Amino acid sequence: MKPVIAFIFIILCMHSINSQNLESFKWKNRLLLVLTSNTKSTAFTRQLKILETESKGLEERKLLVFKISPYLEMSSQEHNDYWITDSKVFKKYNSSPEEFKVILIGLDGGIKLEQNTVLTAKNLFTLIDGMPMRRTEIRKN
């Protein structure tokens, strides 16, 4: 009985946002969607490692990272960002057969970048810092 209770507790505590409408973040946060059909893939794990070392830069840029997979794999839940494990959401943002994809969504809800390769923090931050709203944020601070 105890393992079942522990499992339920873990599920309730996860930062999972299954099927939540990403539109609710519009004008509040930029979103980086990291999609994968294989949470053990080299590209996916490498992308997460890059992002984990840049928490201050992500926060400064109001950037939330969403990991999206068509199904849940418990071993991949050790990272602290948001998870969406929903095949419909996965297919909406990754209609191609690619195993890995990164999508940057701006404050206005528009897609600013879409690629199937690992995104470096430098390239991510350069792109965001060049956006008009981000330049305004920098001037205000």
Backbone bond lengths (Angstrom), bond angles and torsions (degrees), N, CA, C in turn:
res aa  C-N    CA-C-N  psi(-1)  N-CA   C-N-CA  omega(-1)  CA-C   N-CA-C  phi
1 M - - - 1.453 - - 1.529 111.79 -
2 K 1.307 118.04 -38.18 1.457 121.24 -178.41 1.525 113.25 -62.34
3 P 1.340 119.90 -41.01 1.469 118.76 177.67 1.523 112.34 -60.29
4 V 1.320 117.94 -34.75 1.463 121.45 179.58 1.526 109.73 -66.80
5 I 1.312 117.52 -43.64 1.463 121.86 178.68 1.525 109.94 -63.31
6 A 1.319 117.60 -42.86 1.459 121.09 178.84 1.523 110.65 -62.06
7 F 1.323 116.61 -42.13 1.465 120.57 179.31 1.527 110.59 -62.44
8 I 1.312 117.60 -44.89 1.464 121.70 179.19 1.531 110.22 -62.04
9 F 1.315 117.06 -41.68 1.458 121.63 178.71 1.531 110.56 -61.46
10 I 1.320 116.80 -43.84 1.464 121.04 179.51 1.528 109.63 -61.83
11 I 1.303 117.16 -44.49 1.466 121.04 179.81 1.525 110.91 -61.35
12 L 1.322 117.70 -42.17 1.459 121.35 -178.88 1.523 112.28 -69.34
13 C 1.309 117.43 -30.22 1.464 121.60 -176.65 1.517 113.88 -85.57
14 M 1.323 117.94 -16.07 1.456 120.13 -177.63 1.519 110.36 -64.64
15 H 1.325 117.06 150.27 1.452 123.46 176.50 1.521 109.89 -81.99
16 S 1.286 117.67 49.23 1.456 121.46 -176.08 1.521 110.02 -87.85
17 I 1.323 115.57 138.60 1.449 121.24 -179.29 1.519 108.16 -125.49
18 N 1.301 117.75 47.64 1.457 121.60 -176.40 1.511 111.71 -50.28
19 S 1.328 114.99 122.05 1.468 123.28 173.50 1.518 114.63 63.86
20 Q 1.306 118.95 7.41 1.461 119.51 178.60 1.515 108.75 -65.20
21 N 1.274 116.02 143.07 1.459 121.82 -179.67 1.524 109.32 -72.53
22 L 1.309 116.54 116.35 1.460 121.04 -179.67 1.526 111.96 -67.15
23 E 1.317 117.00 -15.27 1.465 120.90 177.64 1.528 111.56 -61.32
24 S 1.316 118.12 -23.99 1.464 120.70 -178.35 1.529 112.13 -65.33
25 F 1.328 117.36 -14.35 1.462 121.19 179.60 1.529 112.27 -93.08
26 K 1.319 116.59 -6.88 1.463 121.71 -177.28 1.524 110.08 -57.26
27 W 1.319 116.11 134.65 1.460 126.88 -179.20 1.522 113.58 71.08
28 K 1.324 117.70 -1.38 1.469 121.70 177.85 1.522 111.40 -109.16
29 N 1.326 116.04 -42.77 1.463 121.25 -174.99 1.515 111.32 -141.00
30 R 1.326 114.28 150.98 1.459 120.98 165.69 1.527 105.33 -86.24
31 L 1.317 116.91 151.31 1.464 120.55 -177.94 1.516 109.64 -124.57
32 L 1.311 115.62 137.44 1.452 120.94 170.64 1.520 106.08 -114.82
33 L 1.318 116.03 114.31 1.457 121.73 179.10 1.521 107.64 -95.65
34 V 1.317 115.94 122.91 1.463 121.55 176.82 1.517 105.89 -112.93
35 L 1.329 115.57 105.55 1.464 121.41 -174.89 1.520 110.52 -102.25
36 T 1.324 114.87 139.98 1.457 119.31 175.57 1.522 110.29 -153.76
37 S 1.307 114.63 146.29 1.463 119.81 171.97 1.525 109.53 -97.70
38 N 1.336 116.68 -2.50 1.464 121.85 179.76 1.523 108.90 -142.02
39 T 1.321 117.12 98.85 1.467 121.14 -175.81 1.528 113.08 -67.72
40 K 1.321 117.09 -6.59 1.462 120.43 177.31 1.536 111.82 -101.99
41 S 1.328 116.92 5.12 1.459 119.93 -178.70 1.526 110.66 -66.89
42 T 1.316 115.51 151.86 1.459 121.71 -179.43 1.524 111.23 -60.88
43 A 1.315 116.91 -45.28 1.465 120.66 -178.12 1.530 110.90 -62.17
44 F 1.310 117.32 -45.10 1.464 121.37 -178.76 1.527 110.97 -63.48
45 T 1.310 117.70 -50.24 1.470 120.02 -178.46 1.526 111.15 -65.34
46 R 1.328 116.91 -36.45 1.470 120.12 177.86 1.527 110.97 -65.97
47 Q 1.327 116.87 -42.33 1.462 121.02 178.91 1.523 110.85 -61.36
48 L 1.316 117.16 -43.58 1.460 120.26 179.44 1.522 111.95 -63.76
49 K 1.312 117.40 -40.13 1.464 120.71 178.54 1.524 111.07 -62.33
50 I 1.311 116.80 -41.36 1.466 120.52 177.74 1.521 110.23 -60.84
51 L 1.310 116.78 -47.09 1.465 121.35 -177.06 1.528 112.46 -68.59
52 E 1.315 117.34 -35.08 1.471 120.96 -179.55 1.521 112.29 -62.89
53 T 1.313 117.43 -28.76 1.466 120.54 -179.15 1.526 112.07 -85.40
54 E 1.311 117.49 -2.31 1.466 121.33 -174.63 1.523 113.22 -119.74
55 S 1.317 118.23 31.79 1.466 120.87 -174.94 1.531 112.39 -59.05
56 K 1.324 118.05 -38.52 1.468 120.29 179.66 1.528 110.55 -64.95
57 G 1.323 116.94 -45.23 1.462 120.87 178.94 1.519 112.53 -63.43
58 L 1.333 116.42 -37.58 1.464 120.70 177.95 1.528 109.99 -65.27
59 E 1.318 116.08 -44.41 1.466 121.22 -179.01 1.531 110.53 -64.23
60 E 1.325 117.60 -44.06 1.468 121.73 179.64 1.526 111.26 -58.71
61 R 1.295 116.88 -31.65 1.464 122.07 -176.71 1.531 112.69 -98.54
62 K 1.322 116.80 11.55 1.472 122.29 179.87 1.521 110.79 52.74
63 L 1.320 115.68 44.35 1.460 121.06 -174.99 1.525 110.60 -107.83
64 L 1.325 115.86 122.05 1.461 122.25 175.63 1.523 108.32 -104.31
65 V 1.308 115.91 139.32 1.459 121.47 179.55 1.526 108.84 -103.65
66 F 1.322 115.77 124.84 1.457 122.14 176.22 1.514 108.19 -113.20
67 K 1.314 116.29 125.25 1.461 121.46 174.19 1.525 106.52 -96.50
68 I 1.311 115.98 126.20 1.462 120.45 -174.91 1.518 109.39 -123.15
69 S 1.317 114.34 126.44 1.457 121.93 178.40 1.523 107.67 -137.92
70 P 1.323 117.79 150.13 1.460 118.75 -179.76 1.525 113.17 -71.29
71 Y 1.326 118.12 -10.58 1.463 121.31 -179.20 1.528 108.97 -152.85
72 L 1.312 115.83 162.82 1.458 122.86 -177.15 1.518 111.39 -89.97
73 E 1.314 115.44 132.66 1.466 121.44 172.29 1.523 106.33 -124.66
74 M 1.286 117.58 113.08 1.469 121.33 -174.84 1.523 112.82 -57.65
75 S 1.319 119.06 -34.88 1.452 120.70 -177.09 1.525 112.32 -66.46
76 S 1.305 117.58 -18.24 1.461 120.10 -178.24 1.524 112.14 -94.54
77 Q 1.306 118.24 6.40 1.461 121.46 -176.93 1.525 113.71 -87.39
78 E 1.309 118.12 6.73 1.454 119.82 -174.53 1.519 113.43 -75.17
79 H 1.309 119.68 -14.33 1.450 122.22 179.88 1.529 109.62 -87.20
80 N 1.327 117.82 159.75 1.455 120.77 -167.69 1.522 116.61 -104.23
81 D 1.286 119.52 20.93 1.452 120.65 177.79 1.523 109.61 -96.74
82 Y 1.297 115.10 -170.99 1.459 120.85 -178.52 1.525 111.06 -84.01
83 W 1.329 115.16 143.75 1.470 121.87 178.20 1.516 109.84 -118.51
84 I 1.298 115.23 139.85 1.465 121.53 168.09 1.517 105.36 -125.18
85 T 1.301 116.08 116.43 1.467 120.60 179.06 1.528 107.43 -117.26
86 D 1.305 113.66 82.81 1.458 120.43 -175.27 1.528 107.73 -148.31
87 S 1.311 116.50 122.01 1.466 119.56 -176.50 1.529 112.32 -64.99
88 K 1.331 118.63 -30.88 1.462 120.82 179.10 1.525 111.04 -68.24
89 V 1.321 116.79 -43.72 1.466 120.86 178.40 1.527 109.26 -65.87
90 F 1.330 116.68 -41.90 1.461 120.96 178.66 1.521 110.71 -58.63
91 K 1.331 117.06 -46.82 1.470 121.25 -179.02 1.526 112.12 -68.02
92 K 1.327 116.31 -31.31 1.470 119.87 178.73 1.525 110.41 -61.80
93 Y 1.329 116.98 -41.97 1.462 120.70 -176.58 1.524 113.78 -96.32
94 N 1.323 117.28 -13.17 1.456 120.66 180.00 1.521 109.64 -138.79
95 S 1.310 115.01 77.28 1.464 119.39 -178.06 1.532 112.22 -79.78
96 S 1.331 116.38 -12.01 1.467 120.30 178.37 1.528 109.83 -85.12
97 P 1.317 117.44 168.67 1.468 119.48 -179.79 1.534 113.42 -81.70
98 E 1.317 117.78 12.66 1.462 121.44 -178.73 1.526 111.06 -63.28
99 E 1.325 115.48 139.72 1.466 121.52 179.19 1.526 111.65 -78.16
100 F 1.341 117.09 -24.75 1.457 122.14 -174.18 1.525 109.85 -139.94
101 K 1.319 115.53 139.57 1.458 120.20 178.67 1.521 109.21 -155.89
102 V 1.334 115.81 145.23 1.460 122.25 176.40 1.525 107.49 -123.66
103 I 1.338 115.83 132.54 1.463 121.19 179.05 1.524 108.26 -131.09
104 L 1.327 115.90 129.01 1.466 121.66 174.98 1.517 108.25 -103.04
105 I 1.317 115.78 126.37 1.459 122.16 178.39 1.521 107.79 -114.79
106 G 1.317 116.11 126.83 1.458 121.72 -177.81 1.518 112.71 -77.62
107 L 1.324 115.16 175.42 1.461 120.92 178.84 1.524 111.76 -57.79
108 D 1.330 116.91 -31.40 1.460 121.38 -179.01 1.523 113.34 -79.70
109 G 1.340 116.77 -1.67 1.462 121.20 179.17 1.518 113.68 88.47
110 G 1.327 117.26 0.01 1.462 120.82 -179.87 1.522 112.27 -86.52
111 I 1.313 115.83 149.67 1.469 120.57 177.84 1.522 108.44 -78.33
112 K 1.324 115.92 122.19 1.464 122.76 -177.18 1.524 112.50 -101.59
113 L 1.319 116.49 -23.05 1.462 121.40 -179.80 1.513 108.65 -156.76
114 E 1.315 115.43 142.34 1.459 122.30 177.01 1.523 106.69 -146.40
115 Q 1.334 117.11 120.11 1.464 119.51 179.48 1.520 110.78 -150.96
116 N 1.347 114.75 159.91 1.465 121.86 -178.49 1.522 112.29 -106.33
117 T 1.317 116.20 17.73 1.463 121.11 177.79 1.519 109.09 -124.15
118 V 1.311 116.11 162.29 1.464 121.87 179.98 1.530 108.98 -61.80
119 L 1.308 115.73 136.58 1.458 123.63 -179.33 1.520 109.08 -100.79
120 T 1.324 117.08 123.09 1.461 119.84 178.78 1.525 109.52 -75.72
121 A 1.325 115.68 154.23 1.456 120.53 177.94 1.531 110.24 -62.07
122 K 1.317 117.00 -39.34 1.466 120.84 179.99 1.522 110.78 -60.36
123 N 1.324 117.59 -47.70 1.470 120.79 179.69 1.531 111.48 -65.57
124 L 1.320 116.47 -39.99 1.463 121.13 178.55 1.519 110.51 -61.58
125 F 1.326 116.97 -50.73 1.454 121.01 -176.87 1.526 111.77 -68.44
126 T 1.317 117.97 -35.80 1.467 121.16 177.50 1.528 109.94 -63.40
127 L 1.313 116.40 -43.76 1.462 120.85 178.80 1.525 110.79 -61.88
128 I 1.316 116.93 -49.40 1.470 120.83 -179.13 1.521 110.94 -63.99
129 D 1.330 117.30 -44.98 1.467 120.87 -177.36 1.522 112.57 -65.26
130 G 1.316 117.13 -18.62 1.460 121.08 176.98 1.520 113.53 -86.78
131 M 1.318 117.70 -7.24 1.461 121.43 -179.03 1.533 109.81 -75.96
132 P 1.326 116.80 142.34 1.474 119.84 -177.30 1.529 114.37 -55.43
133 M 1.308 118.29 -43.25 1.468 119.75 -178.85 1.522 111.52 -66.83
134 R 1.325 116.79 -35.97 1.458 120.58 178.18 1.523 110.00 -68.14
135 R 1.321 117.54 -40.53 1.476 119.85 177.75 1.513 110.86 -61.23
136 T 1.332 116.86 -37.66 1.457 120.80 176.04 1.523 110.72 -64.42
137 E 1.333 116.94 -42.72 1.470 121.20 177.38 1.525 110.69 -59.13
138 I 1.327 116.79 -43.48 1.462 120.90 -179.08 1.528 110.62 -63.58
139 R 1.336 116.94 -43.19 1.466 120.57 179.61 1.525 111.15 -63.03
140 K 1.332 117.24 -39.48 1.476 121.02 -179.03 1.530 111.70 -66.84
141 N 1.330 116.48 -30.65 1.466 119.86 -178.53 1.498 107.96 -90.40
